[in-house]
């Protein structure tokens, strides 16, 4: 067992809560209202901008070249994901330039950036890992037994792909390399998981 795996296992209640959340179930069966998904896309684009910055801050603090290289490459992966969101935005009629962050989004991004600026690489990796691991988990679960054909198929395909699983494992490798099994690390990881759940809830509640 690794530190990253222990953290994931300790938060199975929240990963299952996200999997069973009506927003995620709506993506699973294609029934999610279009305005909920459009709001989510705009909020996620704002979130990913902060996520990319957190990677850059952590990379500058990396204790060795290998850690720096992993963080730099992961940051580049976020830029690719943002380009995907631009495609989503065009399809769903979302103007990303005019989007304003909601409370749940701001709470999550402020937490990530404060952690990145004020802490070492290990704690920052623990704050960022839940996003990738949770999305890989959700994508893989929603793709069973196969990816359904509906409006959200591309979302499921993206997060169930082996390429996204690789990204999650790379970030988890930094948790295992730099983060110790401390109450602070455990609390940081769980707070990020709670932010993920609240992110879905905010998109579900949009009118």
Buried (B, 14 or more C-beta within 10 A) or exposed (E): EEBBEBBBEEBEEBBEBBBEBEBBBBBBEEEBBEEBBBBBBBBBBBBBBBBBBBBEBBBEBBEEEEBBEBBBEBBEBBEEBBEBBEEBBEEBEBEBEEBEBBEBBBBBBEBBBEBBEEBBBBBBBBBBBBBBBBBBBBBBBBBEEEBBEEBBBEBBBBBBBEEBBEBBBBBBBBBBBBBEEEEEBBEBBBBBBBBBBBBBBBBBEBE
